[in-house]
């Protein structure tokens, strides 16, 4: 059973969470490009890419945005989502599966 959980983590969960991190990176870069006028949403390709990123990211960001309001123009929900994904991928899931032992960090 342990090797099955390790395989599920290694071949499915970890790559899926890594893909989500890349999507977050793309979402942030695209929002910056639009905000600074580098690309225009009048372009059909830009609109399609933005729509695809929004359809994946907004359902993940909305629960965080309910509790963490934006600070002026800075939206911390994207940062918190990325931290949560990194925490889950690199510490929580390996700890649950038993791949690593807890350390005190001293």
C-alpha positions in Angstrom: 0.0 0.0 0.0 2.9 2.4 0.8 4.5 2.0 -2.6 1.1 2.7 -4.2 0.8 5.9 -2.3 4.3 6.9 -3.2 3.5 6.2 -6.9 0.3 8.2 -6.8 2.3 11.1 -5.2 5.3 10.8 -7.6 3.4 10.3 -10.8 0.2 12.2 -10.3 -0.1 14.6 -7.4 3.3 16.2 -7.5 3.2 16.9 -11.3 -0.3 18.2 -11.0 0.7 20.6 -8.2 3.7 21.6 -10.2 1.5 22.3 -13.2 -0.7 24.5 -11.0 2.4 26.5 -10.0 3.3 27.1 -13.6 -0.3 28.2 -14.3 0.0 30.6 -11.4 3.2 32.0 -12.9 1.5 32.4 -16.3 -1.5 34.0 -14.7 0.7 36.6 -13.0 2.8 37.3 -16.0 -0.3 37.7 -18.2 -1.9 40.0 -15.8 1.3 42.2 -15.7 1.5 42.2 -19.5 -2.1 43.4 -19.8 -1.8 45.9 -16.9 1.3 47.5 -18.4 -0.1 47.6 -21.9 2.4 45.2 -23.5 -0.4 43.1 -24.9 -4.0 44.1 -25.6 -7.1 42.2 -24.7 -8.5 43.3 -28.1 -6.3 40.6 -29.6 -8.3 37.3 -29.9 -5.3 35.1 -28.9 -4.6 37.2 -25.7 -8.3 37.0 -24.8 -8.4 33.2 -25.2 -5.2 32.7 -23.1 -6.6 35.1 -20.4 -10.0 33.3 -20.4 -8.3 29.9 -20.0 -6.1 31.1 -17.2 -9.0 32.8 -15.5 -11.2 29.7 -15.8 -8.5 27.7 -13.9 -7.2 30.2 -11.4 -10.3 32.2 -10.3 -12.1 29.2 -8.7 -8.9 28.6 -6.7 -8.4 32.2 -5.8 -11.9 33.3 -4.8 -12.0 31.4 -1.5 -8.7 33.0 -0.4 -9.9 36.5 -1.6 -12.9 36.2 0.7 -10.6 36.2 3.7 -7.6 38.2 2.5 -8.7 41.4 0.8 -6.3 43.1 -1.7 -3.8 45.6 -0.3 -4.4 48.5 -2.8 -3.3 47.1 -6.2 -1.5 44.1 -4.6 -3.5 40.9 -4.5 -1.9 38.5 -2.0 -4.3 35.6 -2.8 -2.0 34.5 -5.7 1.0 34.5 -3.4 -0.9 32.6 -0.7 -2.2 30.0 -3.2 1.4 29.4 -4.4 2.7 29.0 -0.9 -0.2 26.6 -0.1 0.6 24.5 -3.1 4.3 24.4 -2.3 3.6 23.5 1.3 1.3 20.7 0.2 3.6 19.4 -2.5 6.9 19.5 -0.7 6.0 18.9 3.0 2.4 17.9 3.8 1.9 15.1 1.2 5.3 13.5 1.7 4.7 13.7 5.5 1.3 12.0 5.2 2.7 9.3 2.9 5.7 8.7 5.2 8.4 9.7 2.7 10.1 12.1 5.2 10.3 12.3 9.0 9.4 15.5 10.9 12.4 17.6 11.9 12.6 20.3 14.5 14.8 22.5 12.2 17.4 23.3 14.8 
